Amino acid sequence: MLLAKSTKKTRPVQKLDLLCIAHELEREKLIAENCKVKEELAQTQVALHNERNINSGHLKSIFELLSKGSSSSSSFVPPSDSTPI
């Protein structure tokens, strides 16, 4: 009879231990996933910053070309269809 009682008492403890282990594994998995997402976000932010700088340079060049072109519009020749871009 004592064995049966002690077995019944250890089962809930074992289940609790298993739940704690499962919870800890899930927590570790979420921490790893969170780190991965943060790393991807940082890489994306760097790429966007670089792209913004490139686009800003392109827009400056276009603005300068248009500014020069507006002062002497007769010198501006639009590209023909056969001209490669």
Jmol script that loads the backbone (N, CA, C; Angstrom):
load data "model"
ATOM      1  N   MET A   1       0.810  -1.181   0.000  1.00  0.00           N
ATOM      2  CA  MET A   1       0.000   0.000   0.000  1.00  0.00           C
ATOM      3  C   MET A   1       0.862   1.257   0.000  1.00  0.00           C
ATOM      4  N   LEU A   2       1.953   1.254   0.699  1.00  0.00           N
ATOM      5  CA  LEU A   2       2.839   2.405   0.718  1.00  0.00           C
ATOM      6  C   LEU A   2       3.460   2.648  -0.649  1.00  0.00           C
ATOM      7  N   LEU A   3       3.769   1.577  -1.365  1.00  0.00           N
ATOM      8  CA  LEU A   3       4.340   1.726  -2.703  1.00  0.00           C
ATOM      9  C   LEU A   3       3.361   2.402  -3.642  1.00  0.00           C
ATOM     10  N   ALA A   4       2.119   2.016  -3.549  1.00  0.00           N
ATOM     11  CA  ALA A   4       1.106   2.604  -4.418  1.00  0.00           C
ATOM     12  C   ALA A   4       0.956   4.093  -4.136  1.00  0.00           C
ATOM     13  N   LYS A   5       0.983   4.469  -2.866  1.00  0.00           N
ATOM     14  CA  LYS A   5       0.864   5.884  -2.530  1.00  0.00           C
ATOM     15  C   LYS A   5       2.081   6.671  -3.010  1.00  0.00           C
ATOM     16  N   SER A   6       3.256   6.124  -2.826  1.00  0.00           N
ATOM     17  CA  SER A   6       4.459   6.850  -3.246  1.00  0.00           C
ATOM     18  C   SER A   6       4.528   6.954  -4.770  1.00  0.00           C
ATOM     19  N   THR A   7       4.038   5.946  -5.470  1.00  0.00           N
ATOM     20  CA  THR A   7       4.007   5.999  -6.930  1.00  0.00           C
ATOM     21  C   THR A   7       3.049   7.073  -7.399  1.00  0.00           C
ATOM     22  N   LYS A   8       1.900   7.155  -6.753  1.00  0.00           N
ATOM     23  CA  LYS A   8       0.930   8.180  -7.127  1.00  0.00           C
ATOM     24  C   LYS A   8       1.483   9.577  -6.860  1.00  0.00           C
ATOM     25  N   LYS A   9       2.255   9.713  -5.806  1.00  0.00           N
ATOM     26  CA  LYS A   9       2.825  11.014  -5.493  1.00  0.00           C
ATOM     27  C   LYS A   9       3.939  11.382  -6.472  1.00  0.00           C
ATOM     28  N   THR A  10       4.699  10.424  -6.940  1.00  0.00           N
ATOM     29  CA  THR A  10       5.809  10.734  -7.849  1.00  0.00           C
ATOM     30  C   THR A  10       5.319  11.012  -9.259  1.00  0.00           C
ATOM     31  N   ARG A  11       4.206  10.428  -9.645  1.00  0.00           N
ATOM     32  CA  ARG A  11       3.694  10.681 -10.995  1.00  0.00           C
ATOM     33  C   ARG A  11       3.411  12.159 -11.235  1.00  0.00           C
ATOM     34  N   PRO A  12       2.680  12.831 -10.345  1.00  0.00           N
ATOM     35  CA  PRO A  12       2.462  14.258 -10.579  1.00  0.00           C
ATOM     36  C   PRO A  12       3.775  15.040 -10.616  1.00  0.00           C
ATOM     37  N   VAL A  13       4.735  14.638  -9.782  1.00  0.00           N
ATOM     38  CA  VAL A  13       6.029  15.315  -9.793  1.00  0.00           C
ATOM     39  C   VAL A  13       6.717  15.079 -11.134  1.00  0.00           C
ATOM     40  N   GLN A  14       6.673  13.871 -11.648  1.00  0.00           N
ATOM     41  CA  GLN A  14       7.282  13.571 -12.937  1.00  0.00           C
ATOM     42  C   GLN A  14       6.597  14.368 -14.045  1.00  0.00           C
ATOM     43  N   LYS A  15       5.277  14.451 -13.994  1.00  0.00           N
ATOM     44  CA  LYS A  15       4.554  15.230 -14.998  1.00  0.00           C
ATOM     45  C   LYS A  15       4.934  16.700 -14.902  1.00  0.00           C
ATOM     46  N   LEU A  16       5.062  17.178 -13.675  1.00  0.00           N
ATOM     47  CA  LEU A  16       5.457  18.565 -13.473  1.00  0.00           C
ATOM     48  C   LEU A  16       6.873  18.796 -14.003  1.00  0.00           C
ATOM     49  N   ASP A  17       7.756  17.843 -13.726  1.00  0.00           N
ATOM     50  CA  ASP A  17       9.123  17.944 -14.243  1.00  0.00           C
ATOM     51  C   ASP A  17       9.128  17.960 -15.766  1.00  0.00           C
ATOM     52  N   LEU A  18       8.318  17.103 -16.369  1.00  0.00           N
ATOM     53  CA  LEU A  18       8.237  17.060 -17.831  1.00  0.00           C
ATOM     54  C   LEU A  18       7.683  18.367 -18.386  1.00  0.00           C
ATOM     55  N   LEU A  19       6.685  18.914 -17.709  1.00  0.00           N
ATOM     56  CA  LEU A  19       6.131  20.203 -18.140  1.00  0.00           C
ATOM     57  C   LEU A  19       7.171  21.313 -18.020  1.00  0.00           C
ATOM     58  N   CYS A  20       7.935  21.298 -16.941  1.00  0.00           N
ATOM     59  CA  CYS A  20       8.989  22.303 -16.757  1.00  0.00           C
ATOM     60  C   CYS A  20      10.057  22.167 -17.836  1.00  0.00           C
ATOM     61  N   ILE A  21      10.427  20.944 -18.142  1.00  0.00           N
ATOM     62  CA  ILE A  21      11.425  20.701 -19.187  1.00  0.00           C
ATOM     63  C   ILE A  21      10.887  21.154 -20.539  1.00  0.00           C
ATOM     64  N   ALA A  22       9.636  20.806 -20.831  1.00  0.00           N
ATOM     65  CA  ALA A  22       9.028  21.216 -22.103  1.00  0.00           C
ATOM     66  C   ALA A  22       8.947  22.739 -22.187  1.00  0.00           C
ATOM     67  N   HIS A  23       8.584  23.366 -21.084  1.00  0.00           N
ATOM     68  CA  HIS A  23       8.503  24.832 -21.045  1.00  0.00           C
ATOM     69  C   HIS A  23       9.882  25.445 -21.286  1.00  0.00           C
ATOM     70  N   GLU A  24      10.896  24.909 -20.648  1.00  0.00           N
ATOM     71  CA  GLU A  24      12.256  25.435 -20.804  1.00  0.00           C
ATOM     72  C   GLU A  24      12.757  25.242 -22.235  1.00  0.00           C
ATOM     73  N   LEU A  25      12.451  24.097 -22.828  1.00  0.00           N
ATOM     74  CA  LEU A  25      12.848  23.861 -24.225  1.00  0.00           C
ATOM     75  C   LEU A  25      12.156  24.848 -25.161  1.00  0.00           C
ATOM     76  N   GLU A  26      10.877  25.080 -24.933  1.00  0.00           N
ATOM     77  CA  GLU A  26      10.129  26.041 -25.751  1.00  0.00           C
ATOM     78  C   GLU A  26      10.690  27.447 -25.561  1.00  0.00           C
ATOM     79  N   ARG A  27      11.034  27.783 -24.338  1.00  0.00           N
ATOM     80  CA  ARG A  27      11.616  29.095 -24.040  1.00  0.00           C
ATOM     81  C   ARG A  27      12.947  29.265 -24.770  1.00  0.00           C
ATOM     82  N   GLU A  28      13.791  28.249 -24.709  1.00  0.00           N
ATOM     83  CA  GLU A  28      15.088  28.297 -25.400  1.00  0.00           C
ATOM     84  C   GLU A  28      14.891  28.448 -26.910  1.00  0.00           C
ATOM     85  N   LYS A  29      13.909  27.732 -27.439  1.00  0.00           N
ATOM     86  CA  LYS A  29      13.608  27.816 -28.870  1.00  0.00           C
ATOM     87  C   LYS A  29      13.167  29.232 -29.240  1.00  0.00           C
ATOM     88  N   LEU A  30      12.314  29.827 -28.419  1.00  0.00           N
ATOM     89  CA  LEU A  30      11.831  31.185 -28.683  1.00  0.00           C
ATOM     90  C   LEU A  30      12.953  32.213 -28.555  1.00  0.00           C
ATOM     91  N   ILE A  31      13.846  32.014 -27.606  1.00  0.00           N
ATOM     92  CA  ILE A  31      14.988  32.921 -27.458  1.00  0.00           C
ATOM     93  C   ILE A  31      15.866  32.855 -28.696  1.00  0.00           C
ATOM     94  N   ALA A  32      16.139  31.642 -29.184  1.00  0.00           N
ATOM     95  CA  ALA A  32      16.957  31.479 -30.386  1.00  0.00           C
ATOM     96  C   ALA A  32      16.277  32.112 -31.600  1.00  0.00           C
ATOM     97  N   GLU A  33      14.980  31.902 -31.721  1.00  0.00           N
ATOM     98  CA  GLU A  33      14.233  32.482 -32.839  1.00  0.00           C
ATOM     99  C   GLU A  33      14.234  34.011 -32.755  1.00  0.00           C
ATOM    100  N   ASN A  34      14.088  34.537 -31.555  1.00  0.00           N
ATOM    101  CA  ASN A  34      14.111  35.981 -31.340  1.00  0.00           C
ATOM    102  C   ASN A  34      15.468  36.563 -31.748  1.00  0.00           C
ATOM    103  N   CYS A  35      16.541  35.889 -31.383  1.00  0.00           N
ATOM    104  CA  CYS A  35      17.887  36.343 -31.765  1.00  0.00           C
ATOM    105  C   CYS A  35      18.044  36.341 -33.282  1.00  0.00           C
ATOM    106  N   LYS A  36      17.533  35.304 -33.923  1.00  0.00           N
ATOM    107  CA  LYS A  36      17.620  35.209 -35.382  1.00  0.00           C
ATOM    108  C   LYS A  36      16.844  36.351 -36.043  1.00  0.00           C
ATOM    109  N   VAL A  37      15.652  36.629 -35.538  1.00  0.00           N
ATOM    110  CA  VAL A  37      14.829  37.707 -36.092  1.00  0.00           C
ATOM    111  C   VAL A  37      15.516  39.056 -35.893  1.00  0.00           C
ATOM    112  N   LYS A  38      16.115  39.268 -34.719  1.00  0.00           N
ATOM    113  CA  LYS A  38      16.830  40.521 -34.461  1.00  0.00           C
ATOM    114  C   LYS A  38      18.011  40.677 -35.411  1.00  0.00           C
ATOM    115  N   GLU A  39      18.727  39.585 -35.675  1.00  0.00           N
ATOM    116  CA  GLU A  39      19.860  39.628 -36.598  1.00  0.00           C
ATOM    117  C   GLU A  39      19.385  39.954 -38.015  1.00  0.00           C
ATOM    118  N   GLU A  40      18.298  39.313 -38.443  1.00  0.00           N
ATOM    119  CA  GLU A  40      17.745  39.593 -39.773  1.00  0.00           C
ATOM    120  C   GLU A  40      17.274  41.041 -39.874  1.00  0.00           C
ATOM    121  N   LEU A  41      16.682  41.553 -38.810  1.00  0.00           N
ATOM    122  CA  LEU A  41      16.230  42.942 -38.787  1.00  0.00           C
ATOM    123  C   LEU A  41      17.412  43.896 -38.922  1.00  0.00           C
ATOM    124  N   ALA A  42      18.483  43.618 -38.200  1.00  0.00           N
ATOM    125  CA  ALA A  42      19.672  44.471 -38.278  1.00  0.00           C
ATOM    126  C   ALA A  42      20.248  44.455 -39.689  1.00  0.00           C
ATOM    127  N   GLN A  43      20.310  43.282 -40.315  1.00  0.00           N
ATOM    128  CA  GLN A  43      20.822  43.184 -41.688  1.00  0.00           C
ATOM    129  C   GLN A  43      19.920  43.938 -42.657  1.00  0.00           C
ATOM    130  N   THR A  44      18.623  43.831 -42.466  1.00  0.00           N
ATOM    131  CA  THR A  44      17.675  44.530 -43.332  1.00  0.00           C
ATOM    132  C   THR A  44      17.809  46.040 -43.172  1.00  0.00           C
ATOM    133  N   GLN A  45      17.990  46.490 -41.935  1.00  0.00           N
ATOM    134  CA  GLN A  45      18.157  47.925 -41.698  1.00  0.00           C
ATOM    135  C   GLN A  45      19.416  48.452 -42.379  1.00  0.00           C
ATOM    136  N   VAL A  46      20.501  47.686 -42.336  1.00  0.00           N
ATOM    137  CA  VAL A  46      21.738  48.091 -43.010  1.00  0.00           C
ATOM    138  C   VAL A  46      21.513  48.149 -44.513  1.00  0.00           C
ATOM    139  N   ALA A  47      20.853  47.134 -45.062  1.00  0.00           N
ATOM    140  CA  ALA A  47      20.583  47.110 -46.505  1.00  0.00           C
ATOM    141  C   ALA A  47      19.703  48.292 -46.909  1.00  0.00           C
ATOM    142  N   LEU A  48      18.689  48.593 -46.116  1.00  0.00           N
ATOM    143  CA  LEU A  48      17.815  49.731 -46.422  1.00  0.00           C
ATOM    144  C   LEU A  48      18.570  51.054 -46.337  1.00  0.00           C
ATOM    145  N   HIS A  49      19.444  51.174 -45.359  1.00  0.00           N
ATOM    146  CA  HIS A  49      20.246  52.390 -45.227  1.00  0.00           C
ATOM    147  C   HIS A  49      21.147  52.574 -46.452  1.00  0.00           C
ATOM    148  N   ASN A  50      21.784  51.480 -46.880  1.00  0.00           N
ATOM    149  CA  ASN A  50      22.639  51.539 -48.071  1.00  0.00           C
ATOM    150  C   ASN A  50      21.828  51.897 -49.312  1.00  0.00           C
ATOM    151  N   GLU A  51      20.675  51.286 -49.438  1.00  0.00           N
ATOM    152  CA  GLU A  51      19.801  51.553 -50.590  1.00  0.00           C
ATOM    153  C   GLU A  51      19.341  53.013 -50.589  1.00  0.00           C
ATOM    154  N   ARG A  52      19.022  53.528 -49.424  1.00  0.00           N
ATOM    155  CA  ARG A  52      18.599  54.920 -49.309  1.00  0.00           C
ATOM    156  C   ARG A  52      19.731  55.860 -49.738  1.00  0.00           C
ATOM    157  N   ASN A  53      20.961  55.548 -49.319  1.00  0.00           N
ATOM    158  CA  ASN A  53      22.103  56.376 -49.709  1.00  0.00           C
ATOM    159  C   ASN A  53      22.329  56.337 -51.219  1.00  0.00           C
ATOM    160  N   ILE A  54      22.213  55.158 -51.805  1.00  0.00           N
ATOM    161  CA  ILE A  54      22.381  55.021 -53.257  1.00  0.00           C
ATOM    162  C   ILE A  54      21.296  55.804 -53.982  1.00  0.00           C
ATOM    163  N   ASN A  55      20.054  55.627 -53.547  1.00  0.00           N
ATOM    164  CA  ASN A  55      18.941  56.340 -54.184  1.00  0.00           C
ATOM    165  C   ASN A  55      19.080  57.847 -54.027  1.00  0.00           C
ATOM    166  N   SER A  56      19.549  58.274 -52.872  1.00  0.00           N
ATOM    167  CA  SER A  56      19.751  59.703 -52.645  1.00  0.00           C
ATOM    168  C   SER A  56      20.786  60.254 -53.621  1.00  0.00           C
ATOM    169  N   GLY A  57      21.863  59.512 -53.826  1.00  0.00           N
ATOM    170  CA  GLY A  57      22.887  59.923 -54.792  1.00  0.00           C
ATOM    171  C   GLY A  57      22.334  59.991 -56.201  1.00  0.00           C
ATOM    172  N   HIS A  58      21.525  59.001 -56.558  1.00  0.00           N
ATOM    173  CA  HIS A  58      20.916  58.996 -57.893  1.00  0.00           C
ATOM    174  C   HIS A  58      19.979  60.188 -58.070  1.00  0.00           C
ATOM    175  N   LEU A  59      19.184  60.462 -57.052  1.00  0.00           N
ATOM    176  CA  LEU A  59      18.258  61.597 -57.135  1.00  0.00           C
ATOM    177  C   LEU A  59      19.011  62.923 -57.236  1.00  0.00           C
ATOM    178  N   LYS A  60      20.128  63.039 -56.520  1.00  0.00           N
ATOM    179  CA  LYS A  60      20.942  64.255 -56.622  1.00  0.00           C
ATOM    180  C   LYS A  60      21.451  64.431 -58.048  1.00  0.00           C
ATOM    181  N   SER A  61      21.936  63.337 -58.627  1.00  0.00           N
ATOM    182  CA  SER A  61      22.447  63.393 -60.002  1.00  0.00           C
ATOM    183  C   SER A  61      21.344  63.784 -60.977  1.00  0.00           C
ATOM    184  N   ILE A  62      20.181  63.186 -60.814  1.00  0.00           N
ATOM    185  CA  ILE A  62      19.050  63.506 -61.693  1.00  0.00           C
ATOM    186  C   ILE A  62      18.654  64.970 -61.524  1.00  0.00           C
ATOM    187  N   PHE A  63      18.602  65.438 -60.277  1.00  0.00           N
ATOM    188  CA  PHE A  63      18.249  66.828 -60.020  1.00  0.00           C
ATOM    189  C   PHE A  63      19.258  67.772 -60.671  1.00  0.00           C
ATOM    190  N   GLU A  64      20.548  67.445 -60.545  1.00  0.00           N
ATOM    191  CA  GLU A  64      21.584  68.281 -61.160  1.00  0.00           C
ATOM    192  C   GLU A  64      21.442  68.293 -62.674  1.00  0.00           C
ATOM    193  N   LEU A  65      21.177  67.131 -63.257  1.00  0.00           N
ATOM    194  CA  LEU A  65      20.991  67.062 -64.711  1.00  0.00           C
ATOM    195  C   LEU A  65      19.784  67.885 -65.142  1.00  0.00           C
ATOM    196  N   LEU A  66      18.699  67.768 -64.394  1.00  0.00           N
ATOM    197  CA  LEU A  66      17.494  68.525 -64.738  1.00  0.00           C
ATOM    198  C   LEU A  66      17.702  70.021 -64.523  1.00  0.00           C
ATOM    199  N   SER A  67      18.435  70.377 -63.493  1.00  0.00           N
ATOM    200  CA  SER A  67      18.710  71.796 -63.239  1.00  0.00           C
ATOM    201  C   SER A  67      19.556  72.389 -64.355  1.00  0.00           C
ATOM    202  N   LYS A  68      20.555  71.659 -64.785  1.00  0.00           N
ATOM    203  CA  LYS A  68      21.395  72.119 -65.895  1.00  0.00           C
ATOM    204  C   LYS A  68      20.597  72.137 -67.186  1.00  0.00           C
ATOM    205  N   GLY A  69      19.742  71.136 -67.363  1.00  0.00           N
ATOM    206  CA  GLY A  69      18.938  71.032 -68.576  1.00  0.00           C
ATOM    207  C   GLY A  69      17.913  72.135 -68.681  1.00  0.00           C
ATOM    208  N   SER A  70      17.384  72.595 -67.566  1.00  0.00           N
ATOM    209  CA  SER A  70      16.363  73.642 -67.626  1.00  0.00           C
ATOM    210  C   SER A  70      16.973  74.988 -67.996  1.00  0.00           C
ATOM    211  N   SER A  71      18.243  75.216 -67.655  1.00  0.00           N
ATOM    212  CA  SER A  71      18.884  76.481 -68.020  1.00  0.00           C
ATOM    213  C   SER A  71      19.241  76.515 -69.497  1.00  0.00           C
ATOM    214  N   SER A  72      19.552  75.368 -70.060  1.00  0.00           N
ATOM    215  CA  SER A  72      19.837  75.308 -71.503  1.00  0.00           C
ATOM    216  C   SER A  72      19.080  74.125 -72.085  1.00  0.00           C
ATOM    217  N   SER A  73      17.782  74.273 -72.221  1.00  0.00           N
ATOM    218  CA  SER A  73      16.931  73.172 -72.662  1.00  0.00           C
ATOM    219  C   SER A  73      17.201  72.764 -74.096  1.00  0.00           C
ATOM    220  N   SER A  74      17.822  73.636 -74.894  1.00  0.00           N
ATOM    221  CA  SER A  74      18.091  73.281 -76.286  1.00  0.00           C
ATOM    222  C   SER A  74      19.201  72.240 -76.390  1.00  0.00           C
ATOM    223  N   SER A  75      20.059  72.134 -75.365  1.00  0.00           N
ATOM    224  CA  SER A  75      21.146  71.155 -75.423  1.00  0.00           C
ATOM    225  C   SER A  75      20.695  69.770 -74.980  1.00  0.00           C
ATOM    226  N   PHE A  76      19.512  69.672 -74.400  1.00  0.00           N
ATOM    227  CA  PHE A  76      19.011  68.384 -73.946  1.00  0.00           C
ATOM    228  C   PHE A  76      18.446  67.602 -75.118  1.00  0.00           C
ATOM    229  N   VAL A  77      18.988  66.396 -75.325  1.00  0.00           N
ATOM    230  CA  VAL A  77      18.510  65.526 -76.397  1.00  0.00           C
ATOM    231  C   VAL A  77      18.000  64.251 -75.748  1.00  0.00           C
ATOM    232  N   PRO A  78      16.712  63.966 -75.878  1.00  0.00           N
ATOM    233  CA  PRO A  78      16.192  62.733 -75.282  1.00  0.00           C
ATOM    234  C   PRO A  78      16.746  61.522 -76.023  1.00  0.00           C
ATOM    235  N   PRO A  79      16.974  60.416 -75.322  1.00  0.00           N
ATOM    236  CA  PRO A  79      17.496  59.214 -75.984  1.00  0.00           C
ATOM    237  C   PRO A  79      16.472  58.637 -76.949  1.00  0.00           C
ATOM    238  N   SER A  80      16.990  58.099 -78.038  1.00  0.00           N
ATOM    239  CA  SER A  80      16.091  57.464 -79.006  1.00  0.00           C
ATOM    240  C   SER A  80      15.775  56.055 -78.538  1.00  0.00           C
ATOM    241  N   ASP A  81      14.824  55.406 -79.203  1.00  0.00           N
ATOM    242  CA  ASP A  81      14.427  54.055 -78.816  1.00  0.00           C
ATOM    243  C   ASP A  81      15.553  53.055 -79.008  1.00  0.00           C
ATOM    244  N   SER A  82      16.471  53.318 -79.931  1.00  0.00           N
ATOM    245  CA  SER A  82      17.551  52.369 -80.201  1.00  0.00           C
ATOM    246  C   SER A  82      18.738  52.563 -79.265  1.00  0.00           C
ATOM    247  N   THR A  83      18.725  53.609 -78.461  1.00  0.00           N
ATOM    248  CA  THR A  83      19.831  53.860 -77.550  1.00  0.00           C
ATOM    249  C   THR A  83      19.708  52.949 -76.338  1.00  0.00           C
ATOM    250  N   PRO A  84      20.776  52.146 -76.060  1.00  0.00           N
ATOM    251  CA  PRO A  84      20.707  51.274 -74.878  1.00  0.00           C
ATOM    252  C   PRO A  84      20.788  52.110 -73.603  1.00  0.00           C
ATOM    253  N   ILE A  85      20.088  51.668 -72.611  1.00  0.00           N
ATOM    254  CA  ILE A  85      20.059  52.401 -71.340  1.00  0.00           C
ATOM    255  C   ILE A  85      21.035  51.787 -70.378  1.00  0.00           C
TER     256      ILE A  85
END
end "model"
wireframe off; spacefill off
backbone 0.3
color backbone group
